Amino acid sequence: MAWARELKRRARATVAPLAFLSLVGYFGWNATHGDRGLVAFAERQRLLKEAEADLGRAQAEQAAWERRLAGLRNNHIDRDMLDERARSMLNLAEPSDIIVQYGPKDRLF
């Protein structure tokens, strides 16, 4: 009977530390692997950098198109730009023009 009492006393003595360690382990795991943990934070930072790079490329492309379109506005028409656009749309060339052939998948702009 003494060994049962000793076993019961030791069981009671280990329940509180095991519960505490389980709680610490649970919160520790969630701090690293949870929805708002360190791993998720690193993934969000990587996605943010990719989005910022995409934004930079889109803004650069927009600026290039704005420069090209600035020559075709109503208040000021750049004759060279207008001539270039007319020739490309009509697929025409002058005898003195130098023609560079592009592949079917190559982008001109």
N, C-alpha and C positions, 0 to 999 in steps of 0.2 A: 504494500500500500504506500510505502514511503517513496518508492520509485515513481508511482503515478502522480503523487503530489509534486515531486521534483520535476517531472515532465510537464505538468500543468503550469508550474511556476516559470519554467524556461520558455514555454510557448507564449505565455503572457508577456514575458520580457522581450521576445523577438517580434511580436505583432506590431508594436508602435514603430520600431526602426524599419521594418519591412514596408509598412504603409508609407512612411516618410520617403524611403528610397524609391518606392514605386511612383509616388507623386513627383519627386524630383526627376526621375527618369522620363515620365510622361511629358512634363513641361520642357525638359531638355531636348527631347526628340522633336517636339513641336516647334521649339525655338530654332532648330536647324532645318527640319524637313517639312514643317507645316505649311499652310497656305500663305502665311505671312512670315515665314522663317527666312534664314540666311540663304538657303538655296533658291527659294523663290525670289528673293531680293536680287540676287545675282542674275537670274534669268530676266527679270524685269529691266535691270540695267543694260543687259545685252540687247534686249528688244528696243529699248530707248535709243541706244547708239545706232542701231540699224535704221530706226525711223528718222533720226536726225540726219543720217547720211542720205536716205531717200529724199528727205526734204531739201537738203542742199543740192542734190542733183536736179530735182524738179525746179528749184528756184533758178539754177544756172540755165536750164533749158528754157524757162520762161523768160529770163533776161535776154537770151539769144534771140528768141522769137520777137520780143519787144523791140530789139535793135533792128531786126529785119523789117518789122511792120512800121517802124517809125518813118521809113522812107516812102511809105505808101499811104500816109494819112491824107485827109482831104485838104487840110490847110497848107501842106507842103508835100509835094510829090518829087521824089528824087528820080531824075530821068534814067539814070543807070539801073536803079532798082526796078523801075517800071518796065524798062526794056528787057531786063533779065527775066522778070516774071512773065511777060508776054511771050518771049521766045520759049521758055520752058513749058508754058501751057499750050502753045500752038505747035511745039516741036519744030521750030524753025531755026535756021542759022544763016549767017552771012558768009560769003566766000572767004573773008579774011579771018573768020573765027577759028580758034583751035578747039577741036572737039575731043573730049576725053570720055571714053566709053566706060560705063559702070556696069557691074553685074546686076542681074535682076533683083538680088537681095541687098545690094549696097544702098545705104541711105545717103541722099544728097544733102539733107539738112538735119 
